[in-house]
Amino acid sequence: MTVPQISVVVPFYDNEDLLGDCLQSIAAQTCADLEVIMVDDGSADGSAAIAQRMAAADPRFRLIRVRNGGPGYARNRGIEHASGEFLAFVDADDMLPSHAYEILHHTLLGSGSDFASGNVLRVGPSGTHQSALHSKAIKGRRIGTHISKTPQLLYDVSVWNKLFRKAFWDRAGLSYPEGMLWEDLQVMTRAHVLAKAVDVIPDPIYYWRERGKGALSITQSRTDISNLHSSTEFDGAKPLYTSIHLSRARSSAASREAMRAGR
């Protein structure tokens, strides 16, 4: 059996109104060498039937059904079935532009970095616009950078606008915390710190849907920057943040000392 280039994990829970658009946007990718692992997180609506129809129509798609354990649990179960060289995630209420994985994949093949991150557009009743959160991190094209060089990347803690080398993901021992929200924060903080190099590209590669009425979706809530400071996972990540800042401080001090010695 041929190993696919990219494994895409799509967890869903009661997303029958939007799941079809999400899956169609993945199926339409110009980089077609994919396997798409749809993980039913115990849905009670018609979401699973939509996923089953997609699996029947396109052999690249397969459905896995698990007990309801939340996004982190569902993503972890999907990763267990991933066989591709690269790994990606999509939330069931969002969509991709058709060129998303082609751009990310091409970038990583050229750079050798551990993962690549692309720009994000919000999509809602008022139209399409730049994600304010991601604009803080993605300020141009950077190849082979790192969070110690580009600390504003700490604002980019979403997993779904990225393509990871699966070998890096496994080597770093990355997995999602289960049974909680904001699960992206811990795993992305670790990924940023443990990566040898990452790529950042300004091309929009993800459509992050916003809801016009009612409560925010889980996706919207967990990536609100104010939640990064109230989440218990932020406390757990503080040692990693501290090590970055200490490293930067030592490097700056060493540079100043070298400049004084050279006078």
Buried (B, 14 or more C-beta within 10 A) or exposed (E): EEEBBBBBBBBBBBBBEBBBBBBEBBBEBEBEBBBBBBBBBBBEBEBBEBBBBBBEEBEBBBBBBBEEBBBBBBBBBBBEEBEBBBBBBBBBBBBBBBBBBBBBBBBBEEBEBBBBBBBBBBBEEEEEEEBEBBEBBBEEEBBEBBBBEBBEBBBBBBBBBBBBBBEBBBEBEBBBBBEBBBBBBBBBBBBBBBBEBBBBBEBBBBBBBBEEEEEEBBBBEBBEEEBBEEBEBBEEBEEBBEEBEEEBEEEEEEEEEEEEEEE
